Structures are given as structure tokens and as C-alpha cells.
Amino acid sequence: MAQITEAQSRDKTIVKTSMTGIAANVLLAGFKSVVGLLSHSIAIVLDAVNNLTDATSSLITIIGVKLASRPADREHPFGHGRTEYMSAMVIALIVLYAGVTSLVESIKKIINPETPSYTTATLVIVAVAIVAKVLLGRYFVGVGKRVNSDALVNSGEDATMDAIISSATLASAVIYLIWHISLEAWLGALIALFIIKSGIEMLRNTISQVVGRRPDPDLAHAINETIMSCDGVKGVYELVLNIYCPDSYLASVHIGVNDQMTAVEIDQLEHLIQERVYAANNVALAAVGIYSVDTENPVAQEAFRRVREMVCEDPNILQIHGFYLDWEKKQMRFDIVMGFEAKDRNETFRLAVEKVRKAFPGVEVYAIMDTDFSLSE
């Protein structure tokens, strides 16, 4: 029997959970549709529509997982993992469309209201639907966090919000039965606004993933610690994590090493780092850049201390690294890591370099402006 990989197990879990969501939401939509039409309740009908969009979302999640699991090919050497993000974007657009159309229908009912007619069976079905949605939401969120699936987590949170909306629908029915005040159309508009808000948030989150979001700080810190555990590493810098799908990373990093190390020693160290990072953090390091560190020259160490102090006086400068001083050639080189809060990054960088040049007259200063891609130190 072929061994099931971790990725395949994750995909099977997502598909199984999504199938459960589809079945539950279709049943709930059917019950609510019948109840809503019989009782002339626009709020319950729109609640049923919301359940159908949830079922559609689960279906698209399954399709996205299947497409994303296709192996790499000539045109897509990094695989098809980002298809998951595209399917999530489609889900967000469907939810947004459902919200807008629901809002239009609610406004029509506000202009031309209908008198609802509730029964005990109506209220019982709505109450059961609330309990079902709460349980479904907790199930989706739990599984989603376990397999690191944003789609499942979002579906779970959406189900919890649906339960809150259904509770409001139930409350409006009780208010009508007691005081004969119909809030149906207005509540339907409120539900539609909630759906629109959910769609916008889902779309924004997915676009952020596609554009390239900063990686999880905990993961960056863990990779940092793994690399620093390797003998010979003096520092870890410029960790860049490219996310091709959830739990699939291709990374590059720079390390500081003793300037007396040989090419053979550096090569061995690079292979050790790549093996440890993949084993400990499940991240493939595509490249390991090298910064030479002068650990024996007190003049260079004192110069580094001075440069670091004067440059990092600006709160928009987070760090300098890759420092090296060749006193015989009168050359100094280093990288300056800039924060994103700086109003003018280029000007901040220019002023910092100019300050160093004034402090070390006669020394050629070569500096590069770096970006804080992750929270690793």
C-alpha cells in the first residue's frame, strides 16, 4: 500500500470536513427556505440563502484543494499550491454577491412590507439551526487550525456569525409574537450587511496572501534558532520566506561566518543548515548567502560598535549587519535594515550613510539598504 504523505493527509482532511459542511448547510438551507416561505419571513429566507453560499464555499474549497494538489510541471515548477488562494478569492466574491443581492431584496421588502406568520414549528427549526451552526463552526475552526487551512477557519468563523444572525432572526420572531412589531425586512438588511462585510474581509485576506504577506513571526524565529544552533554561524539575517501554498515555503537567508573559514567549511555548513531547517521547520532553503565576520581584529570590532550606535540612533533603522572593515584598503561595507514606518526610506538611508562617512574620513563606505522581510534578528 502506498504511503500517504503529510500533504495528502491534509488534503483528505480538508475535503472530508468540507463535505460535512456541504451536507449540513444544504439541509439547513432546505429547512429554512420552507419555513421562510411559509411564514413570509424575508429574514429566514435570506438566512437560507446564506447557508447555500456556505455550501458553495465548501464545494469551491474542495475544488481548490484538488487543483492545488497537482504536481509541479514545466510551466509551474513550484507546483499549483496557490490555487487554494484563488479558490478562496472566488468564495469571497460569491459571498459578496450574495450579500449585495440580499440587501437589494431586503430594501424591496422595507418599501413593500409583508406580514410574517410564525408558528411554534418555525421557532423550533430556527433554534435547532442555531445550535447546528454553532457546532459546525467550532468543528470547522478546530480542524482548520489543526491542518493550517485558512479556508476552513474562515468557514468556521462564518458559521458562528450565521448562528448569531439566526439568533437575531429568532429574536425578531419573538418580538413580533409578543408586541406585533415586524422587524423582518430591517433585520434582512442587517443580515445582508453582515454577509457583505464577511465577503469583503475574506477578499481582503486572500488578496493579502496573493500579494505576499509577512510570514508568521513564530516560524521566522524558529528558523532563526535552528540556524543559530549550527556551529560556526555568527548571525542570521535577511530571512525571506516565499509561500507557494499553506505549509509550503521556499526560503533564502544570509548568515555571518568567521572570515577565516575555507570554502569547503562554508559548503559543509550550508548543507548542514539546509538539512536542519527542513527537518525542524519543514522549510526548504533554496539559498544561503554569506557575510564574513572579522572576529579577531579589535579595530574592526570597535568600528562596528561605533557605526551601529550612530546609525541605529534613528528609530526607523532596525539593524545593521554584514559589517566588514578592510583597514589596509580603507574600505567599509555593511547593510542597513530599514523599517516600513520611515516616511522617506531613501532619505533616511542617505543620511545614515553620510553620518558614517563623516565619522570615518578617508574610508570608502559601501552600504546597501535592506528590508525587514521577517522578524528574525
C-alpha positions as CSV (number, residue, x, y, z in Angstrom):
1,M,0.0,0.0,0.0
2,A,1.4,3.4,-1.0
3,Q,2.3,5.6,1.9
4,I,0.1,8.7,2.4
5,T,2.2,11.9,2.6
6,E,1.5,14.7,5.1
7,A,0.2,16.9,2.3
8,Q,-2.2,14.2,1.1
9,S,-3.4,13.6,4.6
10,R,-4.1,17.4,5.0
11,D,-6.0,17.5,1.7
12,K,-8.1,14.5,2.7
13,T,-9.0,16.1,6.0
14,I,-10.0,19.4,4.3
15,V,-12.1,17.6,1.7
16,K,-13.8,15.4,4.4
17,T,-14.6,18.5,6.6
18,S,-15.9,20.5,3.6
19,M,-18.2,17.6,2.6
20,T,-19.6,17.6,6.1
21,G,-20.2,21.4,5.8
22,I,-21.9,21.0,2.4
23,A,-24.3,18.4,3.7
24,A,-25.1,20.3,6.8
25,N,-25.6,23.6,5.0
26,V,-27.8,22.1,2.3
27,L,-30.1,20.6,4.9
28,L,-30.2,23.8,6.9
29,A,-30.9,25.8,3.7
30,G,-33.8,23.5,2.8
31,F,-35.4,23.7,6.2
32,K,-35.1,27.5,6.4
33,S,-36.3,28.0,2.9
34,V,-39.5,26.1,3.6
35,V,-40.0,27.8,6.9
36,G,-39.3,31.2,5.5
37,L,-41.6,30.9,2.5
38,L,-44.5,29.5,4.7
39,S,-44.1,32.2,7.3
40,H,-43.4,35.0,4.8
41,S,-40.2,35.8,6.6
42,I,-37.6,37.5,4.4
43,A,-35.0,37.2,7.2
44,I,-35.3,33.4,7.4
45,V,-35.2,33.2,3.6
46,L,-32.0,35.2,3.4
47,D,-30.6,33.1,6.2
48,A,-31.3,30.1,4.0
49,V,-29.5,31.8,1.1
50,N,-26.6,32.4,3.4
51,N,-26.4,28.7,4.1
52,L,-26.4,28.0,0.4
53,T,-23.4,30.3,-0.1
54,D,-21.7,28.5,2.7
55,A,-22.3,25.1,1.0
56,T,-21.0,26.6,-2.3
57,S,-17.9,27.9,-0.5
58,S,-17.2,24.4,0.9
59,L,-17.6,23.0,-2.7
60,I,-15.1,25.5,-4.1
61,T,-12.7,24.7,-1.2
62,I,-12.7,21.1,-2.3
63,I,-12.1,22.0,-5.9
64,G,-9.3,24.4,-4.9
65,V,-7.6,21.7,-2.8
66,K,-7.8,19.2,-5.7
67,L,-6.4,21.6,-8.2
68,A,-3.7,22.8,-5.7
69,S,-2.5,19.2,-5.2
70,R,-1.5,18.7,-8.8
71,P,2.3,18.0,-9.1
72,A,4.8,20.6,-10.5
73,D,5.2,20.8,-14.2
74,R,7.4,22.7,-16.7
75,E,5.1,25.7,-16.7
76,H,4.6,25.7,-12.9
77,P,7.9,24.4,-11.4
78,F,6.8,25.3,-7.8
79,G,3.5,23.4,-8.1
80,H,-0.1,24.6,-8.1
81,G,-0.4,25.3,-4.4
82,R,-1.5,28.9,-4.8
83,T,-4.7,27.7,-6.5
84,E,-6.1,27.4,-2.9
85,Y,-5.8,31.2,-2.7
86,M,-7.6,31.7,-6.0
87,S,-10.4,29.4,-4.9
88,A,-10.7,31.4,-1.7
89,M,-11.0,34.6,-3.7
90,V,-13.8,33.0,-5.7
91,I,-15.6,32.1,-2.5
92,A,-15.2,35.7,-1.2
93,L,-16.7,37.1,-4.4
94,I,-19.7,34.7,-4.2
95,V,-20.3,35.7,-0.6
96,L,-20.1,39.4,-1.6
97,Y,-22.5,38.9,-4.4
98,A,-25.0,37.1,-2.1
99,G,-24.8,39.9,0.4
100,V,-25.5,42.6,-2.2
101,T,-28.4,40.8,-3.8
102,S,-29.8,40.0,-0.3
103,L,-29.6,43.7,0.6
104,V,-31.5,44.7,-2.6
105,E,-34.3,42.2,-1.7
106,S,-34.5,43.5,1.9
107,I,-34.8,47.1,0.7
108,K,-37.7,46.0,-1.6
109,K,-39.4,44.4,1.4
110,I,-38.9,47.5,3.5
111,I,-40.6,49.5,0.8
112,N,-43.4,46.9,0.3
113,P,-43.6,45.0,3.6
114,E,-45.3,41.6,4.1
115,T,-46.8,40.5,7.4
116,P,-45.0,37.4,8.7
117,S,-46.9,34.5,10.3
118,Y,-44.8,32.4,12.7
119,T,-45.7,29.1,14.2
120,T,-44.1,27.0,17.0
121,A,-42.6,24.7,14.5
122,T,-40.9,27.8,12.8
123,L,-39.3,28.9,16.0
124,V,-38.1,25.4,16.9
125,I,-36.5,24.9,13.5
126,V,-34.7,28.2,13.7
127,A,-33.5,27.3,17.2
128,V,-32.2,23.9,16.1
129,A,-30.4,25.6,13.1
130,I,-28.7,28.0,15.6
131,V,-27.3,25.0,17.6
132,A,-26.3,23.2,14.4
133,K,-24.4,26.3,13.2
134,V,-22.5,26.8,16.5
135,L,-21.4,23.1,16.5
136,L,-20.4,23.3,12.8
137,G,-18.5,26.5,13.3
138,R,-16.5,25.0,16.2
139,Y,-15.8,21.9,14.1
140,F,-14.5,23.9,11.1
141,V,-12.3,26.2,13.2
142,G,-10.8,23.3,15.1
143,V,-9.9,21.3,12.0
144,G,-8.8,24.4,10.1
145,K,-6.3,25.3,12.8
146,R,-5.0,21.8,13.1
147,V,-4.3,21.5,9.3
148,N,-3.5,25.2,8.8
149,S,-6.3,25.9,6.4
150,D,-7.5,29.5,6.3
151,A,-10.4,28.4,4.2
152,L,-11.8,26.1,6.9
153,V,-11.1,28.6,9.7
154,N,-12.9,31.3,7.7
155,S,-15.8,28.9,7.1
156,G,-16.0,28.1,10.8
157,E,-16.0,31.8,11.8
158,D,-18.6,32.5,9.1
159,A,-20.8,29.6,10.6
160,T,-20.5,31.2,14.1
161,M,-21.6,34.5,12.6
162,D,-24.5,32.8,10.9
163,A,-25.6,31.5,14.3
164,I,-25.6,35.0,15.7
165,I,-27.6,36.2,12.7
166,S,-30.1,33.3,13.2
167,S,-30.4,34.3,16.8
168,A,-31.4,37.8,15.8
169,T,-33.9,36.3,13.4
170,L,-35.4,34.2,16.2
171,A,-35.5,37.3,18.5
172,S,-37.4,39.3,15.8
173,A,-39.9,36.5,15.6
174,V,-40.4,36.5,19.4
175,I,-40.8,40.3,19.3
176,Y,-43.5,40.1,16.6
177,L,-45.4,37.4,18.5
178,I,-45.4,39.4,21.7
179,W,-45.7,43.0,20.5
180,H,-46.8,42.6,16.9
181,I,-43.9,44.7,15.7
182,S,-42.4,43.4,12.4
183,L,-38.6,43.9,12.0
184,E,-38.3,41.3,9.2
185,A,-37.2,43.5,6.4
186,W,-34.9,45.6,8.5
187,L,-33.3,42.5,10.0
188,G,-32.9,41.1,6.5
189,A,-31.0,44.2,5.5
190,L,-28.8,43.9,8.6
191,I,-28.1,40.2,7.7
192,A,-27.2,41.3,4.2
193,L,-24.7,43.9,5.5
194,F,-23.1,41.2,7.7
195,I,-22.7,39.0,4.6
196,I,-21.2,41.9,2.6
197,K,-18.8,42.6,5.5
198,S,-17.8,38.9,5.6
199,G,-17.2,38.8,1.8
200,I,-15.0,42.0,1.9
201,E,-12.9,40.6,4.8
202,M,-12.4,37.3,3.0
203,L,-11.4,39.0,-0.2
204,R,-9.0,41.3,1.5
205,N,-7.4,38.5,3.4
206,T,-7.0,36.4,0.2
207,I,-5.5,39.3,-1.8
208,S,-3.1,39.9,1.0
209,Q,-1.9,36.3,0.7
210,V,-1.5,36.5,-3.0
211,V,0.4,39.8,-2.9
212,G,2.8,38.4,-0.3
213,R,2.1,38.7,3.4
214,R,4.8,38.8,6.1
215,P,5.4,35.3,7.3
216,D,4.4,34.1,10.8
217,P,6.9,35.7,13.3
218,D,6.9,32.5,15.3
219,L,8.1,30.5,12.2
220,A,10.7,33.1,11.4
221,H,12.0,33.0,15.0
222,A,12.1,29.2,15.0
223,I,14.1,29.1,11.7
224,N,16.5,31.6,13.2
225,E,17.0,29.4,16.3
226,T,17.6,26.3,14.1
227,I,20.2,28.1,12.1
228,M,21.9,29.6,15.1
229,S,22.2,26.1,16.6
230,C,24.7,25.2,13.9
231,D,28.3,25.6,14.9
232,G,30.1,28.4,13.0
233,V,27.0,30.6,12.5
234,K,27.7,34.1,13.9
235,G,24.3,35.7,12.9
236,V,21.2,35.2,10.8
237,Y,19.9,37.9,8.5
238,E,17.5,38.7,5.7
239,L,15.3,35.6,6.0
240,V,12.9,35.6,3.1
241,L,10.0,33.2,3.0
242,N,8.1,32.7,-0.2
243,I,4.8,31.0,0.4
244,Y,3.5,28.9,-2.5
245,C,0.6,27.4,-0.6
246,P,-0.2,26.8,3.1
247,D,2.6,24.9,4.8
248,S,4.8,25.1,1.7
249,Y,7.8,27.5,1.8
250,L,10.8,28.2,-0.3
251,A,13.3,30.4,1.6
252,S,16.6,32.2,1.4
253,V,18.8,33.6,4.2
254,H,22.1,35.2,4.9
255,I,24.4,34.1,7.7
256,G,27.5,35.6,9.3
257,V,30.6,33.3,9.4
258,N,34.2,33.7,10.5
259,D,36.2,35.3,7.7
260,Q,38.9,32.6,8.2
261,M,36.6,29.8,7.2
262,T,37.5,27.9,4.0
263,A,35.2,27.3,1.0
264,V,34.9,23.7,2.0
265,E,33.9,24.5,5.6
266,I,31.3,27.0,4.4
267,D,29.9,24.5,1.9
268,Q,29.6,21.9,4.7
269,L,27.9,24.5,6.9
270,E,25.4,25.5,4.2
271,H,24.4,21.8,3.7
272,L,24.0,21.3,7.5
273,I,21.8,24.4,7.8
274,Q,19.6,23.3,4.9
275,E,19.1,19.8,6.3
276,R,18.3,21.1,9.8
277,V,15.9,23.8,8.7
278,Y,13.9,21.3,6.6
279,A,13.9,18.7,9.3
280,A,12.9,21.0,12.1
281,N,10.8,23.7,10.4
282,N,9.6,22.0,7.1
283,V,11.0,24.9,5.1
284,A,13.3,24.4,2.0
285,L,16.2,26.8,1.9
286,A,17.0,27.5,-1.7
287,A,19.9,29.7,-1.0
288,V,22.2,30.6,1.9
289,G,24.2,33.8,1.4
290,I,27.4,34.5,3.3
291,Y,28.6,37.5,5.3
292,S,32.2,37.4,6.5
293,V,32.7,38.5,10.1
294,D,36.1,39.7,11.4
295,T,36.2,38.2,14.9
296,E,39.9,38.8,15.7
297,N,40.5,42.4,14.7
298,P,39.7,44.8,17.6
299,V,39.9,47.8,15.3
300,A,37.1,46.3,13.1
301,Q,35.0,45.4,16.2
302,E,35.3,48.9,17.6
303,A,34.4,50.4,14.2
304,F,31.3,48.1,14.0
305,R,30.2,49.2,17.5
306,R,30.5,52.9,16.6
307,V,28.7,52.5,13.3
308,R,25.9,50.5,14.9
309,E,25.4,53.2,17.6
310,M,25.3,56.2,15.3
311,V,23.2,54.5,12.6
312,C,20.6,53.0,14.9
313,E,20.0,56.3,16.7
314,D,17.3,56.7,14.0
315,P,14.3,54.7,15.2
316,N,13.4,53.9,11.6
317,I,16.6,51.9,11.2
318,L,16.2,48.4,12.8
319,Q,19.6,46.9,12.4
320,I,23.0,46.9,10.5
321,H,24.7,43.6,9.5
322,G,27.2,42.2,7.1
323,F,29.8,44.7,8.5
324,Y,33.4,44.3,7.3
325,L,36.3,46.7,7.6
326,D,39.4,46.4,5.4
327,W,41.7,48.8,7.1
328,E,44.5,48.4,4.7
329,K,42.4,49.2,1.7
330,K,40.4,51.8,3.7
331,Q,37.1,50.1,2.8
332,M,34.0,49.5,4.9
333,R,30.8,47.7,3.9
334,F,27.5,46.9,5.7
335,D,23.8,46.6,5.1
336,I,21.2,48.8,6.8
337,V,17.8,47.3,7.6
338,M,15.1,49.9,7.2
339,G,11.7,49.8,8.9
340,F,8.5,50.4,7.0
341,E,7.5,53.3,9.2
342,A,10.1,55.7,7.7
343,K,8.4,58.5,5.7
344,D,11.2,58.6,3.2
345,R,13.3,55.4,3.3
346,N,15.8,56.6,0.7
347,E,16.5,59.9,2.5
348,T,16.8,58.1,5.9
349,F,19.3,55.7,4.4
350,R,21.3,58.5,2.7
351,L,21.6,60.5,6.0
352,A,22.7,57.4,7.9
353,V,25.5,56.6,5.3
354,E,26.6,60.2,5.2
355,K,26.9,60.2,9.0
356,V,29.2,57.2,8.8
357,R,31.4,58.8,6.1
358,K,31.9,61.9,8.2
359,A,32.9,59.8,11.2
360,F,35.4,57.8,9.2
361,P,37.1,60.3,6.8
362,G,39.3,58.7,4.2
363,V,37.4,55.4,4.3
364,E,35.3,54.3,1.3
365,V,31.9,53.3,2.7
366,Y,29.8,50.8,0.7
367,A,26.3,50.4,2.2
368,I,23.2,48.6,1.0
369,M,19.6,49.4,2.0
370,D,17.9,46.2,3.3
371,T,14.2,45.4,4.1
372,D,12.9,43.7,7.2
373,F,11.3,40.7,5.4
374,S,10.7,38.8,8.6
375,L,11.0,39.3,12.3
376,S,14.2,37.3,12.6
377,E,17.1,39.0,14.3
